[in-house]
Amino acid sequence: MELRTLRYFVAVAEELHFGRAAARLHMSQPPLSRAIKQLEAGLGATLLNRSSTGVSLTPAGAVLLDEARELLVQADRIRARVAAEAGPATITIGLLGDGTDLDAVRLANAFRARHPGIEVRIREADLTDPTCGLRAGLVDVALTRAPFDETGLTVHELRADPVGAVLRDDDPLSQRTHLVLADLSGRRWFQFPDGTDPAWWTYWNGQEPREGPVVRAVQECRHAVLWNGTVGLTPLGHDMPKGLTAVPLTDMPPSRVVTAWNKDDPNPLIPSFVRIAAATYRPSRQRPGDQTAQRPATGSERA
């Protein structure tokens, strides 16, 4: 029996409802149900009576609930004593780009609820470093967007967002319901500086060399379009500033929101952060060509 599985069981036993327990644990219901079934199989006992009217504890389940509560209290006490002896625990999170992502807000709330005594430090990186300082040892974990060089890193995908072209409102192409990359041939695009990760640079250039003004931040990207009439790409899903629009690109691979960390990093808070992020982030409902996705925002939230 793992402490995590016992926490799952206690949540279900107290809520007497798998859906409410899953929401309390910041996870989806199917893996929660599987974990409880595996716990029952491992113990050789039925812990919960399941019916169309709800969930109730069996006598064996009632015994486990009492024992699990006591064990979890003891585990938390041990953790607190060790943490007090070790000093304040911290985790440094690297962020890239748009801080208005609602999934990121949910992640912050869920992580704070799970680790109320942890000091969280935030380092916001510009668009020239999609790893947000991981390679330089400036952060413990990054919330960013792929692709980038993953050598020495572990990367976990959280969500995939459709991508659009950022255009001025008076650009003839801005009136289209969707575009393909060939429609933008010959146009000037905003560019990242020399030395930017090649995989990242290639992706945001639509897979081929381009020319245009150099930018480092989301707002610089938008101003390059607004002031110079250049073109760039953006994940769809957020409102665009006045004067700009984003038209879905049907032949552009989606922008992947990921969390990444150094493979051998021993910080015990990283696995917890990744688990909470995986349970919190929601798949994008938008697809290229969907007219409801025409007013998003640039940037990478990892970007």
C-alpha angles and dihedrals in degrees: 000000000000123000089236092057091048090052088052091051094048091051092052093043092051096042095037085208127089094210095053091043091052091051090049090051093045092237138108121267102242097063089044091054091047092050092053092048090050090050090052091048092050093050094040091229138103108242101178135039108220122199140150089266096054145275129308134178122255118218088261090050092052090053092049091048091057093045094043093051091052092046093048092049089052091048091051090048091052091048092050093049093049091046091050091052093046094048130237113343118224140181125195115212123197117215129190125202128320113049093183094079105129092212089058089052090051090048092053091050094047094047092049090050091051096042107027093161097050120106108226117202120196127207115186114205128200123241094269093075113047090178089061095223099316095129092048091051092243095126138029097217135005131218103202147117131277151255107076138119104296097189109141092003136104113221127194121189116226104173142350119222127196115242133227140186116257111226140165113261090243093053109112090228091057090076093061120103090222141353141203124222091254089065088066096050113136094017124125114249130197110257138209119232124268111277094040114139105282096223091050093045093049094049096052090046091060093254097298141074116279139178129224147099119327117245135180106183139044094252091050088054091053094046090050088060095041097047102030104027090236123154130236142160129256137179108252122237111076133077116269122227118262111283096029135084136182121223118200117250111217098196098046118102113239123267109249119220106211143168117224137185140169109278098233099038107135096200103131092208093067096073090048091050091050093048092050091047092050090051094045105045118087127210114254113259093202126094130190109274094031105130091210088069097061100105107056135135135252128240141070121266087198040006 
